[in-house]
Amino acid sequence: MQEYILAVNNYKIPKIGFGCCFGSWRIPNKQMVEKAVLSAITTGYQFIDSAAAYKNEAFVGNAIKSSGKKRSELFISGKLWNNTRGYDDTLIAFERTLNDLQLDFLDQYLIHWPVPIKYQNDYIEKNQETWRAIETLYKQGKVRIIGVSNFLQHHVEELLVNAEIA
């Protein structure tokens, strides 16, 4: 039986998930990606963790769709990659992720890394703008849980200075 962790907003997160961090640089064959994700779902995984950086969201979406599972039976997480920061660019990247995954909403959306090289001189401001966009997605019901990945405590503190949602 699946065990869960409750998010701050009482949304249930499955404790065990299948990570799709085998991007095109590791598994260049889309059929292999789709087969791996489909196998995970059919063997009982409910939590599927994806990310734009893995360049396989469309293949993951195909597997989700072909699994025959109801959307309510799956927990799908996505992550915003380092080449995207700022309010408008985050909204655009999120819509691309939704489109590739063939979904209407994500259960969880995270900022993947705190200090992208591209934005190292103004990463604090860019992360705050990005978080504001993610808060907007949350308020619109397009994401159930929002958060960060690979952030240290000081990165989180910098992010929360202007945050409405912790």
KOLBA-55338 format. One record per residue (C-alpha): x, y, z; residue in three letters. Coordinates in steps of 0.5 Angstrom, whole numbers, plus 500, padded with zeros to 3 digits. Example, Ala and Ser with C-alpha at 12.3 -4.5 7.8 and 13.67 -1.06 7.14 Angstrom:
! residues 2
NODE    px    py    pz   kolro
NODE   525   491   516     Ala
NODE   527   498   514     Ser
! end
This chain:
! residues 166
NODE    px    py    pz   kolro
NODE   500   500   500     Met
NODE   503   507   498     Gln
NODE   505   511   504     Glu
NODE   504   519   503     Tyr
NODE   507   525   506     Ile
NODE   502   531   507     Leu
NODE   505   538   504     Ala
NODE   503   544   508     Val
NODE   497   545   504     Asn
NODE   495   538   506     Asn
NODE   496   535   499     Tyr
NODE   498   528   499     Lys
NODE   505   527   496     Ile
NODE   507   519   495     Pro
NODE   513   517   499     Lys
NODE   516   513   493     Ile
NODE   517   516   486     Gly
NODE   520   514   479     Phe
NODE   525   520   477     Gly
NODE   526   521   470     Cys
NODE   533   524   470     Cys
NODE   535   520   464     Phe
NODE   535   525   459     Gly
NODE   536   525   452     Ser
NODE   544   525   454     Trp
NODE   543   518   457     Arg
NODE   537   515   454     Ile
NODE   537   518   447     Pro
NODE   531   513   444     Asn
NODE   525   516   446     Lys
NODE   521   509   446     Gln
NODE   526   507   452     Met
NODE   524   513   456     Val
NODE   517   512   454     Glu
NODE   518   504   456     Lys
NODE   521   506   463     Ala
NODE   516   511   465     Val
NODE   510   506   463     Leu
NODE   513   500   466     Ser
NODE   514   504   473     Ala
NODE   507   506   472     Ile
NODE   504   499   471     Thr
NODE   508   497   477     Thr
NODE   505   501   481     Gly
NODE   509   508   482     Tyr
NODE   504   514   482     Gln
NODE   509   519   483     Phe
NODE   513   521   477     Ile
NODE   518   526   477     Asp
NODE   520   530   471     Ser
NODE   524   536   469     Ala
NODE   525   541   463     Ala
NODE   533   539   464     Ala
NODE   532   532   462     Tyr
NODE   529   534   455     Lys
NODE   524   528   455     Asn
NODE   518   531   458     Glu
NODE   514   529   451     Ala
NODE   516   522   452     Phe
NODE   514   522   459     Val
NODE   507   525   457     Gly
NODE   506   520   452     Asn
NODE   507   514   457     Ala
NODE   503   518   462     Ile
NODE   497   518   457     Lys
NODE   498   511   454     Ser
NODE   498   508   461     Ser
NODE   491   509   462     Gly
NODE   491   511   469     Lys
NODE   486   517   471     Lys
NODE   490   523   472     Arg
NODE   487   523   480     Ser
NODE   491   516   481     Glu
NODE   498   520   479     Leu
NODE   502   525   482     Phe
NODE   506   529   477     Ile
NODE   512   533   479     Ser
NODE   516   538   474     Gly
NODE   522   543   475     Lys
NODE   524   549   472     Leu
NODE   531   549   469     Trp
NODE   537   554   469     Asn
NODE   536   557   463     Asn
NODE   529   560   465     Thr
NODE   528   565   470     Arg
NODE   524   571   471     Gly
NODE   516   572   471     Tyr
NODE   514   572   464     Asp
NODE   519   566   462     Asp
NODE   517   562   468     Thr
NODE   510   562   465     Leu
NODE   512   560   458     Ile
NODE   516   555   460     Ala
NODE   511   552   465     Phe
NODE   506   552   459     Glu
NODE   511   548   455     Arg
NODE   512   543   460     Thr
NODE   504   542   461     Leu
NODE   504   541   454     Asn
NODE   509   536   453     Asp
NODE   507   532   459     Leu
NODE   500   533   456     Gln
NODE   497   535   462     Leu
NODE   492   540   465     Asp
NODE   496   541   471     Phe
NODE   502   539   475     Leu
NODE   501   536   482     Asp
NODE   508   540   484     Gln
NODE   513   545   480     Tyr
NODE   520   546   483     Leu
NODE   525   551   481     Ile
NODE   531   546   480     His
NODE   537   550   482     Trp
NODE   538   556   486     Pro
NODE   544   560   482     Val
NODE   544   559   475     Pro
NODE   551   561   471     Ile
NODE   547   565   466     Lys
NODE   544   569   472     Tyr
NODE   549   569   477     Gln
NODE   550   576   478     Asn
NODE   542   577   479     Asp
NODE   540   571   481     Tyr
NODE   536   573   488     Ile
NODE   532   578   484     Glu
NODE   531   573   478     Lys
NODE   529   567   483     Asn
NODE   524   572   487     Gln
NODE   521   574   480     Glu
NODE   521   567   478     Thr
NODE   517   565   485     Trp
NODE   512   570   484     Arg
NODE   510   567   477     Ala
NODE   510   560   481     Ile
NODE   505   563   486     Glu
NODE   501   566   480     Thr
NODE   501   559   477     Leu
NODE   499   556   484     Tyr
NODE   493   561   485     Lys
NODE   491   559   478     Gln
NODE   490   552   480     Gly
NODE   495   550   475     Lys
NODE   500   547   481     Val
NODE   498   544   487     Arg
NODE   505   544   491     Ile
NODE   510   549   489     Ile
NODE   517   549   492     Gly
NODE   525   549   490     Val
NODE   530   543   489     Ser
NODE   537   543   491     Asn
NODE   537   550   495     Phe
NODE   541   551   501     Leu
NODE   538   555   507     Gln
NODE   540   562   505     His
NODE   538   561   498     His
NODE   531   559   501     Val
NODE   531   565   506     Glu
NODE   533   570   500     Glu
NODE   527   567   496     Leu
NODE   522   568   501     Leu
NODE   524   576   502     Val
NODE   518   578   498     Asn
NODE   514   571   497     Ala
NODE   507   571   499     Glu
NODE   507   563   499     Ile
NODE   512   560   503     Ala
! end
